[in-house]
Amino acid sequence: MPSLESLGTDLLETTRRQRRTALVRPFVAAAGFFVVATAEWWWLTPVFMFLLFVAVVTVTHDVVHHSIGLTRRQTDWALFLFGALLFESGHAYRTTHHRHHEVFPGPDDPEGDPARMGALASVLHGPLFLVRLWRWAYDRRKGQPRERAWLRAEALWTCFGCALALGGWWHAPSLAVYALGAFVGSWVYPLLTVHLPHHDYGDTPLEQTSTLRGRIIPAIFLELTYHLEHHLYPKVPSHNLAELSRRLDPYLRAEGVVPRRVI
């Protein structure tokens, strides 16, 4: 497999503008949700909730892999805040995602479990998926009080923040719809982010996941569709994955890897 140096270390670069865009985008999507909700354009709220999920997943992914140039303190707060937008635990995600990269398709990989399930089973796995990840991460961080403190803070925010938002349905319906959308939206994680990219995996690094090629779908998902490239070179930030795939294509073709084509 080509080294990252042979492919170009410029793939690791993140400009100040790219970093700022990645960090601000989730809050813009959340603000857009409340603008259309306040105007009672309810039919548009799923669009902004989708954009919020994509923005949060993308930037959190980059933060977890330390690929956009944040300090340790900035990383902790970014994980907390971006997770808080969707009533999730960013620190649990960091713990389970690093484990996923270390051992997949091996055992004790709660993030990767849906890859070993059928599509329907992965959907049914959705409602408790994040709870299982948090619990596994909390057990994994035994003896690390700082990490456990972040995990507890995120769990408290998820429980109380979501309860307050849903409890105020009659007084602030936009908050309740937002919380409900975030909660239900997370149920598709096992199917969309694990099962579909990883099912029918093999034993070699090139067979552990798939990659998509296209113009519209990869752009809509902020390049997260380049899943194989990400697993091979996890330090490359999401905004450079399309270029990484272009440079890597001759090698993938020679190895018989066939990308899935989308629009």
C-alpha positions in Angstrom: 0.0 0.0 0.0 1.4 3.5 -0.9 2.8 5.4 2.0 1.2 8.8 2.8 4.5 10.4 2.0 4.4 9.0 -1.5 0.8 10.2 -2.0 1.6 13.7 -0.7 1.8 15.0 2.8 -0.2 18.1 1.6 -3.2 15.8 2.1 -2.8 16.4 5.8 -3.1 20.2 5.5 -6.0 22.2 6.8 -6.1 25.9 6.1 -7.5 28.4 8.7 -10.5 28.9 6.5 -11.2 25.2 6.2 -10.9 24.7 10.0 -13.2 27.7 10.6 -15.8 26.4 8.1 -15.8 22.9 9.6 -16.2 24.3 13.2 -18.9 26.8 12.3 -21.0 24.7 9.9 -22.9 22.7 12.6 -24.1 25.9 14.4 -25.2 27.4 11.1 -27.3 24.3 10.4 -28.8 24.4 13.9 -29.6 28.1 13.5 -31.2 27.4 10.1 -33.4 24.7 11.8 -34.7 27.2 14.3 -35.2 29.9 11.7 -37.5 27.7 9.6 -39.2 26.2 12.7 -39.9 29.7 14.1 -41.4 30.6 10.7 -43.5 27.4 11.0 -42.0 26.0 7.7 -42.1 22.6 9.3 -41.6 20.8 6.0 -38.1 22.3 5.8 -36.9 21.2 9.3 -35.9 17.7 8.2 -33.6 19.3 5.6 -31.8 21.3 8.2 -31.7 18.4 10.7 -30.0 16.3 8.0 -27.5 19.1 7.3 -26.8 19.3 11.0 -26.2 15.6 11.3 -23.8 15.6 8.3 -21.9 18.7 9.6 -21.6 17.3 13.1 -20.5 13.8 12.1 -17.9 15.2 9.7 -16.3 17.7 12.0 -16.4 15.3 15.0 -14.7 12.7 12.8 -11.9 15.1 12.0 -11.6 16.2 15.7 -11.4 12.6 16.9 -8.5 12.0 14.4 -6.7 15.2 15.3 -6.7 16.2 11.7 -7.8 19.9 11.8 -5.2 21.3 14.1 -7.0 21.7 17.5 -5.2 21.6 20.9 -6.1 19.1 23.5 -8.3 21.5 25.4 -10.0 22.7 22.1 -10.5 19.0 21.2 -12.3 18.3 24.5 -14.6 21.2 24.2 -15.3 20.6 20.5 -16.2 17.0 21.3 -18.5 18.2 24.1 -20.2 21.0 22.1 -20.7 19.2 18.8 -22.1 16.2 20.7 -24.3 18.5 22.7 -25.9 19.8 19.5 -27.4 16.3 18.9 -27.6 15.1 22.5 -24.7 12.7 22.0 -21.4 12.0 23.7 -18.4 13.1 21.7 -16.0 11.6 24.1 -17.7 8.2 23.9 -17.5 8.4 20.1 -13.7 9.1 20.3 -13.1 6.1 22.5 -15.2 3.7 20.5 -14.1 5.0 17.1 -10.4 4.6 17.9 -11.1 1.1 19.0 -13.0 0.5 15.7 -9.9 1.5 13.7 -7.6 -0.6 15.9 -9.4 -3.9 15.7 -12.1 -4.1 13.0 -13.2 -6.7 12.0 -12.0 -8.1 15.3 -13.9 -8.6 18.6 -14.8 -6.0 21.3 -15.7 -3.3 18.7 -19.1 -1.9 19.7 -19.1 0.6 16.8 -18.4 -2.1 14.3 -21.0 -4.6 15.6 -23.7 -3.6 13.0 -21.4 -4.7 10.2 -21.9 -8.2 11.3 -25.7 -7.8 11.4 -28.3 -7.9 8.7 -29.8 -4.6 7.5 -33.0 -5.0 9.5 -31.1 -6.0 12.6 -28.8 -2.9 12.3 -31.9 -0.7 12.1 -33.4 -2.4 15.2 -30.0 -1.8 16.9 -30.4 1.9 16.4 -32.4 3.1 19.4 -29.8 1.8 21.9 -26.7 2.1 19.8 -25.4 5.3 21.4 -26.3 4.1 24.8 -24.2 1.0 24.2 -21.3 3.1 22.9 -21.4 5.3 26.0 -21.5 2.5 28.4 -18.6 0.7 26.7 -16.5 3.9 26.6 -17.2 4.6 30.3 -16.1 1.1 31.2 -13.0 1.4 29.0 -12.0 4.6 30.7 -11.8 3.1 34.1 -9.0 4.8 36.1 -9.1 7.9 33.9 -11.1 10.4 35.9 -10.7 13.2 33.5 -12.3 11.2 30.6 -15.0 9.9 32.8 -15.9 13.4 33.9 -16.5 14.4 30.3 -18.5 11.3 29.7 -20.7 12.0 32.8 -21.2 15.6 31.7 -22.3 14.6 28.3 -24.7 12.0 29.6 -26.2 14.6 32.0 -26.7 17.1 29.2 -28.3 14.4 27.0 -30.7 13.3 29.7 -31.7 16.7 31.1 -31.4 18.8 27.9 -33.5 16.4 25.9 -36.1 16.0 28.7 -36.4 19.8 29.0 -36.8 20.2 25.2 -39.4 17.5 24.9 -41.2 18.6 28.0 -41.7 22.0 26.6 -43.7 20.8 23.6 -46.6 23.2 24.1 -44.5 26.2 25.0 -41.6 25.8 22.6 -42.5 23.3 19.9 -39.4 24.1 17.8 -37.2 22.9 20.7 -39.2 19.7 21.1 -39.2 18.9 17.3 -35.4 19.6 17.3 -34.8 17.2 20.2 -37.1 14.6 18.7 -35.3 14.9 15.3 -31.9 14.6 16.9 -33.0 11.6 19.0 -34.7 9.7 16.2 -32.1 10.7 13.6 -29.3 8.9 15.6 -31.2 5.6 15.1 -29.8 5.4 11.5 -26.2 5.5 12.6 -25.8 1.7 12.7 -27.2 1.2 9.2 -25.8 4.2 7.4 -22.4 4.7 9.0 -21.5 1.0 9.8 -23.6 -1.6 8.1 -23.8 -0.2 4.6 -20.0 0.7 4.4 -18.7 -2.5 6.1 -21.1 -5.4 5.3 -19.6 -8.2 3.3 -16.2 -7.2 4.6 -13.1 -9.3 4.1 -9.8 -9.9 6.0 -7.5 -7.5 4.2 -7.4 -3.7 4.7 -8.7 -3.2 1.2 -11.7 -5.5 1.8 -12.8 -4.1 5.2 -15.0 -1.4 3.8 -16.2 0.2 0.6 -15.9 3.5 -1.1 -18.3 5.5 -3.3 -17.5 7.6 -6.3 -19.7 10.4 -7.7 -20.1 14.1 -7.7 -23.4 14.9 -5.9 -23.7 12.3 -3.1 -20.1 12.6 -1.8 -20.5 16.4 -1.8 -23.8 16.2 0.1 -22.2 14.0 2.7 -19.1 16.2 2.9 -16.8 13.4 1.6 -17.7 10.9 4.3 -18.5 8.4 1.5 -14.8 7.8 1.0 -14.9 5.3 3.8 -12.1 3.0 2.5 -9.8 5.9 2.0 -10.5 7.0 5.5 -9.8 3.6 7.0 -6.5 3.4 5.1 -5.3 6.9 6.0 -7.3 8.1 9.0 -5.2 11.2 9.6 -6.3 12.8 6.3 -9.1 15.3 7.0 -12.4 14.9 5.4 -12.0 17.9 3.0 -9.0 16.1 1.4 -10.5 12.7 1.0 -11.7 13.3 -2.5 -8.2 14.2 -3.6 -6.8 11.3 -1.7 -9.2 9.0 -3.6 -8.0 10.5 -6.9 -4.3 9.8 -6.1 -5.1 6.4 -4.7 -7.2 5.2 -7.7 -4.3 3.7 -9.7 -3.3 1.5 -6.8 -6.9 0.5 -6.0 -7.6 -0.5 -9.6 -4.4 -2.6 -9.7 -5.6 -4.4 -6.6 -9.0 -5.1 -8.1 -10.9 -2.7 -5.8 -14.1 -1.6 -7.6 -15.7 1.6 -6.1 -19.5 1.8 -6.0 -20.8 4.4 -8.4 -23.4 7.0 -7.3 -24.6 10.2 -8.8 
